[in-house]
């Protein structure tokens, strides 16, 4: 079987964390002075631009603060976000989806643009994974290929044997360029970027992964 075969099944399923599995958008919104998406979305968009263009790792918290400053938010916004990081919420369907995937025998991993400390907190909110790699641990932010390669190496698989669950448009492009097949859990309704096309795009995690459950 090849990755393009209808009967193709990955050995591992690797997730983006802060968008594909967690509703980080709401926490960003709530951390702004107005506690609204009007400020939170602009800040979050700038944060994504910074993390996805940085390449080699620099402190994650620095990028969160820089994004807030760039869009004119006060220092209180990133401070509130980071202080309330443990209040991140999983998407409602996460638990059932992950349980079904485990029952199907898949190993589950996470690769996230985050510090080790914050990545561990966030992943534990969702549940247990076979492997977790943060940008701090790999030394690279997605969509740099080394970031994806780090989780593949940790899980002991080649890219053609992994399915990536993207949460953002940059991950669709980055994971595809790293040799993985991709589905896009586009809960936030983000616009596509680049030329890469996911196997499936859906606004629910279970719909995005329906062919593998």
C-alpha positions in Angstrom: 0.0 0.0 0.0 1.1 3.6 -0.7 0.1 6.7 1.1 -2.3 7.5 -1.8 -4.1 4.2 -1.5 -7.7 4.3 -0.2 -6.7 1.5 2.3 -3.6 3.3 3.5 -3.3 3.4 7.3 -0.6 5.2 9.2 1.4 3.7 12.0 1.2 6.8 14.1 -1.1 9.9 14.2 0.6 13.1 15.2 -1.3 16.2 16.3 -0.8 19.9 16.5 -1.7 20.8 20.0 -2.7 24.4 20.5 -5.3 24.5 17.7 -6.1 21.0 16.6 -6.7 19.7 20.1 -7.1 22.7 22.3 -9.3 25.8 22.2 -6.4 28.2 22.7 -8.3 30.9 20.7 -10.8 31.5 23.5 -8.0 31.9 26.1 -6.2 34.4 23.9 -9.5 36.3 23.6 -10.2 36.3 27.3 -6.7 37.5 28.1 -7.1 40.8 26.2 -8.4 44.0 27.9 -11.7 43.7 26.2 -11.9 39.9 26.6 -13.2 39.7 23.0 -12.2 38.1 19.7 -11.8 41.5 18.2 -8.5 41.9 20.1 -7.7 38.2 20.6 -7.9 37.2 16.9 -5.5 40.0 15.8 -3.1 39.1 18.5 -3.3 35.4 17.9 -2.8 35.9 14.1 0.3 37.9 14.8 1.6 35.3 17.2 1.1 32.6 14.5 3.0 34.8 12.0 5.9 35.1 14.5 6.1 31.4 15.5 5.8 30.1 11.9 8.5 32.5 10.6 11.0 32.2 13.5 12.7 28.9 12.6 15.3 28.1 15.3 13.9 28.2 18.8 13.8 31.3 20.8 11.9 31.5 24.1 8.2 30.9 23.4 7.1 33.4 26.0 9.1 36.0 24.2 7.1 35.5 21.0 3.8 35.7 22.9 4.8 39.1 24.4 6.2 40.3 21.1 3.0 39.5 19.3 1.0 41.5 21.9 3.3 44.5 21.6 3.1 44.3 17.8 -0.7 44.7 17.8 -0.8 47.3 20.5 -1.9 45.3 23.4 -0.7 46.1 26.9 1.8 43.9 28.9 -1.2 42.6 30.9 -2.5 40.5 28.0 0.4 38.1 27.6 1.0 38.0 31.3 -2.7 37.0 31.8 -2.5 34.4 29.1 0.6 32.7 30.5 -0.7 32.9 34.1 -3.9 31.1 33.0 -2.3 28.6 30.7 -3.7 25.7 32.7 -7.2 26.9 31.9 -6.9 25.9 28.2 -9.8 23.7 27.2 -9.9 20.7 24.9 -12.4 20.5 22.1 -15.5 18.6 23.2 -14.9 15.6 20.9 -11.2 15.1 21.8 -11.6 12.4 24.4 -13.8 10.1 22.3 -11.7 10.6 19.2 -8.4 9.8 21.0 -9.9 6.8 22.7 -11.2 5.4 19.4 -7.8 5.9 17.7 -6.1 4.1 20.6 -8.5 1.2 20.2 -7.6 1.0 16.5 -4.0 0.5 17.6 -2.5 3.8 16.5 0.3 5.4 18.5 -0.4 9.1 19.2 2.0 11.9 19.3 2.1 15.7 19.6 4.5 18.3 18.1 3.8 21.8 19.3 5.2 25.3 18.9 5.6 25.8 22.6 8.1 25.8 25.5 8.6 22.4 27.3 6.9 23.6 30.5 3.8 25.1 28.8 3.6 22.2 26.2 3.6 19.7 29.0 0.8 21.5 30.8 -1.3 21.8 27.6 -0.8 18.2 26.6 -1.8 16.9 30.0 -5.1 18.8 29.7 -5.9 16.7 26.7 -4.7 13.3 27.9 -1.8 10.9 27.5 0.3 10.6 24.4 3.0 8.2 23.4 5.3 11.1 22.5 5.4 14.8 22.9 7.9 17.1 21.3 7.9 20.9 21.9 9.8 23.5 19.9 12.1 24.0 22.8 13.0 20.3 22.8 13.5 20.0 19.1 15.2 23.4 18.8 12.9 24.5 16.0 9.4 26.0 15.4 7.0 24.5 12.9 6.8 24.7 9.9 10.6 24.1 9.8 11.1 20.5 8.7 13.3 19.7 11.7 10.4 20.3 14.0 8.3 17.5 12.3 11.3 15.3 11.9 11.9 15.4 15.7 8.6 13.8 16.5 9.0 11.2 13.7 12.4 10.2 15.1 11.1 10.0 18.6 8.2 7.8 17.5 10.5 5.6 15.4 8.7 6.0 12.1 9.3 7.4 8.6 7.2 10.3 7.3 5.3 8.1 4.9 3.9 6.1 7.9 2.6 9.1 9.8 -0.6 11.1 9.5 -0.5 14.6 10.8 -3.5 16.4 12.2 -3.0 20.1 11.5 -4.8 22.9 13.3 -3.5 25.8 11.2 -2.8 26.4 7.5 0.9 26.6 8.1 0.9 23.1 9.5 -0.8 21.8 6.4 2.0 23.1 4.3 4.8 22.3 6.7 3.7 18.7 7.5 3.1 18.0 3.8 6.6 19.3 3.0 8.0 17.0 5.7 6.6 14.0 3.8 3.4 13.3 5.9 -0.2 13.0 4.8 -2.3 15.6 6.5 -5.9 16.2 7.7 -6.9 19.6 8.8 -9.1 20.2 11.8 -9.9 23.7 10.9 -12.1 24.5 13.9 -11.1 28.2 13.7 -12.1 28.6 10.1 -8.7 29.7 8.9 -7.9 30.5 5.3 -5.6 28.2 3.3 -2.0 29.1 2.6 0.4 27.7 0.1 -0.3 24.9 -2.4 -0.6 21.9 -0.2 -4.1 20.3 0.1 -5.0 18.1 3.1 -6.6 14.7 2.6 -9.6 16.2 4.4 -10.6 19.5 6.0 -13.3 19.6 8.6 -14.5 21.8 11.5 -14.7 18.8 13.9 -11.9 16.5 14.9 -14.0 13.4 14.5 -15.0 14.4 10.9 -11.4 15.2 10.0 -10.3 11.7 11.1 -13.4 9.8 10.1 -11.5 7.7 7.5 -9.1 6.4 10.2 -11.5 5.7 13.1 
